[in-house]
């Protein structure tokens, strides 16, 4: 679905006369391959280059070196630009700054309108996408009256209405409260499970990645670790080096193991932890 | 709460006028204003008043909302009347020192006042019955012919509707910045007018910075959703004339012809 090939991106800082002051490598030699239908998580602390990487998937930024392919199309090829943006939808961090319409349903219709979808089909798409994120009852509301989580779900509906094959979420939950966060992640998982849409979730909340098929951990523009959540979270010390926390349950299990309890590595959920503890009792 | 602010002065209710196509309402307002300048006698004004009263009745908007708008132009009205009353040359009714009130002046002053009142209430009927969003849609569609002269009609209306969407958000932000500065002992309420104006500067700077940041992010989000200008765009809610709109056009046309005949030719 999405493949990067030795991707490098450099931000060039210039002074007032336009002379180059310095070059920052935000993304450095990244190779990744996302298969259709996967739920991918990209982790990293602030400034690790994860958002810059995400903007390449939807041709908002172009590689300095290397290539990005979306569904086989090179993002640098201008003739495919709008196909790429339609196939790879993007959700941003701040819900307020990505809602254009003054009524929820108008905002969801914005993408299809831009694509030139006939009026009747726009209405069908709006209804089905609002249903998919469980926001149909708010279709006539003003976005200003919604909570952060609701706004973010409207943004997701706006992307679904464009019938993408892949959704890239750039820290969609960073500005939300815990309840809004849960709703948004639930909506993202439902899209992946039910509709089979590829989801790339960029985040620094560990709890959100435990259901992912594959996790990439970024640091200083490099991909430092990759694997299933279990593989990643069994390396608690390595994650700490990268200034990333692990889910509380995982951390607890890790500490218990260090002090002598024979627990396995990479416990992700509370249920799992309880099961393991029960086994120990026997 | 700042977020509950209503923009323009839309009065939410259901009526024939509310349901009319915004283009009809814009055109009607335009024609009504022209008719006010065409008619030249009191019978004509009477006709215009009757037409307006009919619109107000049909719109279900309480008349006090319409007259509320009048408060803002009260001084303008007063000044116009006074100037017309005293400065029109003609047969004097009453002379005091060098200033005199004339028959012509009296007639002109009343006419001007009538014209202004009708003009303002006529246009407020439009804004009271049309949502700002509908209004921009209507404007876009009416101004489409200007595209021949390379006027970016779609872009202008897009900017207008985005501005409308962001006004409550920016107001909320202003409120936040103000509170944050008040918490650090900024004073917005006391002092002379100049001092108060000065204290707004540190408020405007962060507001502008954040507005630009928002604009940048919004532009990116719009591009990510395939926005590429008006070319090849379809509408979710296209404006389509209904029967009631055709009837309204006919009524307005009838009124206009009658106004010219009555207000200009016969008397």
Interface residues (C-beta under 8 A of the other chain):
Chain A: X58 X60 X82 X85 X86 X89 X90 X92 X94 X96 X97 X98 X99 X100 X101 X102 X103 X105 X106 X109 X110 X111 X112 X113 X114 X115 X116 X117 X118 X119 X122 X123 X126 X143 X144 X145 X158 X159 X162
Chain B: X3 X132 X133 X161 X162 X164 X165 X168 X169 X214 X217 X218 X220 X221 X222 X223 X224 X225 X226 X227 X228 X232 X233 X234 X235 X236 X237 X238
